[in-house]
Amino acid sequence: MSLSTLPATPSPDVGITRTVSYNTLEAQFGDGYSQRAKIGINNKPMKMSLKWSNINETEKDTLETFFDAHDGGEAFLYTPPDQDASSKWIVDGEYSVVYVAYQVYNVSVSIKEVFDV
């Protein structure tokens, strides 16, 4: 099955937030010492917050249709601005739409990198 790609138009706003969290286990010992271990080989997934400001209704509908089709379980391809290659992402729980003015919208989404086969 071929993965779809996050629509390139419209482009997200400048100022994308990227968060990296490490997946580790930690064992606490009674003498005050602890030991940590990485979980798996892909233990550093990224999360990104994307926002599109002042877009028209057609662009908003394109994004909403895409997010609804990838409703948290379906992976898609996205290339972050500071990377050369695309990777797999999912919608991380929700997206939001703000009605700015007549047929003018702001759309925000949080996406999470996944390492599916």
N, C-alpha and C positions, 0 to 999 in steps of 0.2 A: 504494500500500500504506500502510495506517495503522500508525503506530508505537504500541506499547503503552507504558504508563507504569509506572515503578517503583512497587510497591504502597505505598500511603500508610499502611497498617496492617500491622505495627506501625511506629511512627515510629522513625527512627534516634536513637541517644543524642545528647545534647548534647555538644559538644566535637568536632565534625566538623573534620577537617584538610583545608584547601584549599591546593593548591600550584599556582602559576602558573609556567610555564617559557616562555621566549621562543625561538622558532625563528629563528635567525640564522645567517648564514654569515660567517666572518671570514677575511680574507686577511692574512697576515703578510708584510711586506716586509723585505728584507735590512738596511735602515737603521734598524730598530727601530720603524717605524711600522706601523700596521695599519688596515684598513678593514673595516667591518661593514655587512651588508645584511640586512633582514628577508626571510624566506622566505614569500612569499604574502601574501594579505590577512588571513587568519585565523592570525596568527603567535603568538597568545598563548593556547594551549589550557590549560584547567584540569584538574587531577586532584584527586579527593577520596577520602578514606578514611572509610567509613561503618561504624558498629558498632551492633549491636542486642544489648543485654545482658539476660539473664534472661528470655528469651522461651520460650513453650511449644512443643511439638512441631508443632502445626498451623501456627503462625506461621513456625517454622523451615522446614517443608516448603514453605510458600508462597514464601518467599525463595529456597530452593534450586531449586525448579521454575522460578522466574522467571530466575535466573542461568543455569541449564542451558539454558533456551530462548534465551538471549542470550549464547551461549558465546564472547564476545570478538569476534564478527563482526557480530552483529545489534545495531543501534542501538535505543535506547529513550529515552523522554522522562523527564526528572527536573528538578524545580525546586529549586535550592539554597535553603536557608533565608533567605539575604539577597538573593534576587532575586525579581522579580515574574513573570517568564516562564520557561517551561520551555525547555530546550535538549536537544540530542541527546548521548547518552553511550553508552559501551560498557563492559563489564566489562574491566578492565585486567589480564588474565592469570589471576587466580585469586580465589577466595573461601575463607574458612575457617569451620569450625564447631567450637566447643569445647563438650564435654559437661560442664556444670557440676554437675548432679545429675540425679536421675531426672526425665526429661521437662523439663529446664531447660537452655537452650542460650544460647551467645553466638555471633553470626554477624558476620563482618567481610568487607568487600569493598573493593577499590580500583576506582574508576571513572574514566574519562577522557573528556573532552569531545571530540566530533568535529564536523566541519563538512561532513558528507555532503550531497549534493543530495537 
